[in-house]
Amino acid sequence: MNICIIGAGAIGGLIGARLAACAGAEPVVLARGATLQALRAQGWRADTADGLLQAPARAVEDLGGLGEQDLVIVAVKGPALREVAPLATSLLGPRTVVLPAMNGVPWWFCAVPPLRDPQPLLSIDPDGSVAKAIPLRHVLGCVVHATTSVPEPGLARHRGPARLFIGEPAGGASERVDAVCALMRRAGFEVHASADVRTDIWYKLWGNLTMNPVSALTGATIEQVLADPLVRGFCNAAMAEARSLGERLGCPIEQTPEQRNQITSRLGAFKTSMLQDVEASRAIELDAIVGAVHELGRRVAVPTPCIDTLLGLTRLMARVRGLYPWPAAA
């Protein structure tokens, strides 16, 4: 397969290293700055519990001339999506599959059943440019469950399970889902072919929705957030709102917030990706993880007061630090 990975941070770096070192694939990767230089000098590198995975990498800073790809993996943070989506257009042929390995609500979430809403999510794709650049027919839904970080440019550090849920946006089975799942299994991932990937996306979001922004606001690890009874209670209230919203969106969750907290607590003294971004003075993924939930609540008339408060506080904190844009002047 001709494979291109857009973005080589924690998730893109882990996927690229596993594809190259374990599956025998030779993905080309779009990278910039110090990450580009590290990939060219040292190749793919992933620090895993089983040791260092390393393989040669073909790293480029321009996708021009690559031509049609069989698989395009988009592994950038949410704030970069609108910038990179148009770059993917030159890679798309009639049978190209685009796999967004990203956090939060994807841009296509409302376009498929049961909503079938043609209006883009303003928090994710305000002008519809992402949906135009990457038509829905090319997309497979993807959920990544992996505890990863980037200790230095070009090096992905991973501990614990590495699970992928991959499925058709509208649900059901397909040959292309089976093909991508088989590839990722060869790369060493635990892969689930999902019959309802929207619900899988919402379930992961259910945990990230509170843990990410609360940790970014406070500087606390997951362990510290869950140990404070008042903070834990607030998180549970926000999760209850998201659970009710999920039911309206066709993404039911059977667990209670406390049952999910028991699972999350296994991460221990882990720093969320949003906290890592704040500490590194990088733009945060607030829109896809919290802003889209706030917007969806209003779209289907489900009140989300705790989520709204969390969005406002985190947004203000990030704006003051230059990590999220201030509103445009009137």
ABEGO torsion letter per residue (X at the ends): XBBBBBEABAAAAAAAAAAAAAAGBBBBBBBBEAAAAAAAAAEBBBBBAAEBBBBBBBBBABABGAEBBABBBBABBAAAAAAAAAAAAAABBAABBBBBBBBEBBAAAAABOAAGBABBBAAABAAGAAAAABBAAABBBBBBBBBBBBABBGBBBBBEBBBBBBBBAAEEBBAAAAAAAAAAAAAGBBBBBBABAAAAAAAAAAAAAAAAAAAAAAGBBAAAAAABAAAAAAAAAAAAAAAAAAAAAGBBBABBAAAAAAAAAAAEBBBBAAAAAAAAGBBBBAAAAAAAAAAAAAAAGBBBAAAAAAAAAAAAAAAAAGABBBBBBX
